[in-house]
Amino acid sequence: MSQRKKLIESIVQKIKSLSLDHPIRVGIDGVTASGKSTFAKELRDALLEQGRRCVLTTLDGFHNPKAIRYQKGRESAEGYYLDAYNYNQVIQNLLLPLGPNGNLKYRIKVHDLKTDKLVDLLYSSADSSEILVVDGSFALRKELRDHWDFKIYIKVDFEVALLRAAIRDAIFFGSAERALEMTRKRYHGAHLLHNEAAAPCSIADVIINNNNPQRPTLVI
């Protein structure tokens, strides 16, 4: 078994050890291009292999429209941190319904990022034994932190994440250079604000060093 798989298995056991009368809500935070989405998918797969029903989603379905997201400028770090997501919609549509005394009727999306349109997605029904896994930038910020039952922070050096973003987002931004510039100014700039305002590592149940994706290590 690889080191990565062993680490994920250890986290699965931590999550499964929680005894709640509602779905276990797992939030995964980390800087842009830290590997949050990949880790979330692998965690979901490991939970499924052990017979646990799992809902996997991302905060990307709860973005604000462009008019709000970019009102402080396309490159603004403050604009990304303050205006990118609609946290009230995250809470009302996803986290409260699956939390204590929730009705188990939830939605994983209210906005389509590609079309920049609001969507009226039908509600899904959860079982109290299911596990919700959500990844997203700023998932552990103050508005959301009390709604998670298990909190994970994917820790990567900014320079390592910058190189990943330059490769991953080159087509989207038109070039690796532009991807690097936007990641540094807007996205990683916003995460610096997040670290100062919310100190996500201080409240995470688990911190994972993901500088080497093949050999991640458990920090706490």
C-alpha positions, 0 to 999 in steps of 0.5 A, a space after each residue: 500500500 502506498 504512503 498516500 493510500 495509508 494516509 487516506 485510510 488513517 483519515 477514513 478511520 478518524 472520520 468513521 469513529 465519529 458517532 453522530 445522528 446526522 451526516 458527518 460533514 467534512 470540510 477540506 481547505 487549502 491554497 489554490 492548486 494544493 490538491 484539495 479536489 484530488 484529495 477529496 475524490 480519493 477520500 470519497 473513494 476510500 469511504 465508498 470502498 469501506 461501505 459508507 455512502 458519501 456525497 462529494 461536492 465543492 464550494 464552486 457551486 456557491 460562487 457569487 455572480 461575476 458582477 459581485 466576484 469581480 467588483 473590486 477588480 479581476 486581480 484583487 486578492 481582497 475581492 476573491 476573499 470577500 466576494 467570491 462565494 455566497 456563504 449564506 447559500 452554502 449554509 442554508 442549502 448544504 450544511 444546515 440541512 445535513 447538520 443537527 436537526 436538519 431535514 436532510 434535504 440539500 442542494 450542492 449547487 445554486 450557481 453555475 460558474 461556466 454560464 454565470 447563471 443561478 440554477 434552481 437545482 432540485 433538492 436531494 435527500 440524504 441518509 443520516 449515516 452518509 458522509 458529506 465531503 466538501 472541498 473549497 478555498 476558504 472552507 474553514 473560514 469563520 462563517 463555515 467552521 462551526 458547521 463542519 464535523 471534521 476539518 482538513 487542511 491541505 498544506 502546500 508551500 506557496 511556491 510549489 502550488 504556484 508551479 502547479 497552477 501555472 501548468 494546470 491553468 495555462 489554457 484557461 488564462 492563455 499562458 502559464 505566465 498569466 496563470 502564474 501572475 493571477 494565482 500569485 496576485 488574486 488567489 494566493 493573495 487571498 489565502 494570505 488574507 485567509 491565514 491572517 483572518 481565520 487561521 485555518 490550520 489552528 482549527 483543523 482536525 488534520 493538516 496534511 503536507 501535500 508538497 509531494 503528492 505521492 508521499 503526503 505526510 500527516 502534520 497533525 
